[in-house]
Amino acid sequence: MHQVNIAYWKSPIGDLILGSFEGKLCLLDFRHRRLRPTVDKRIKKGLFADYVEQDDPLLSRTRRQLGEYLEGRRTEFDIPLQMVGSEFQKRVWKALLNVPYGTTSTYLELARSLHKENAVRAVAQANGANAIGVIIPCHRIIGSHGELTGYGGGVALKRHLLKLESTQRQPTLF
């Protein structure tokens, strides 16, 4: 059996759980999210691993970069990712990585980018199953009429993250 190193963090946006597996981030999620048991089960099963509460350099680096992002000092992350899910879910999550900082897209546009225009609902479900929040920017996906739709951290936090990104004029790399 393998292990996922996990650490809990009382971040500026709420209580988070972070997880790394073999030097890659596999989990950055809200600790008390309704889908927490489902996400945890998928990760443990997909990686044939148990959670072990143990901090490591990648989790520290993730906290630092997320902190910089929340302070408006970072627009891109350079954290290696381990996506755990179905092939379709991974395709959706990779497509989310192409939604630029400071912009939004819709579920329909995301489905079209995958050449799955008739799979909007499946794309929305995959978006909601994202276990690496903020870094895989599911918060940048909005409804077709511009409405803010569900988010693991709540719609108010989604609004906050979009506002944070919209106020940054010059992308910066660290």
Secondary structure, DSSP 8 states (H G I E B T S, - for coil): -EEEEEEEEEETTEEEEEEEETTEEEEEEETT-TTHHHHHHHHHHHHTEEEEE---HHHHHHHHHHHHHHTT--S-----B---S-HHHHHHHHHHTTS-TT--EEHHHHHHHTT-GGGHHHHHHHHHT-SBTTTS-GGGEE-TTS-----TT-HHHHHHHHHHHHT--S----
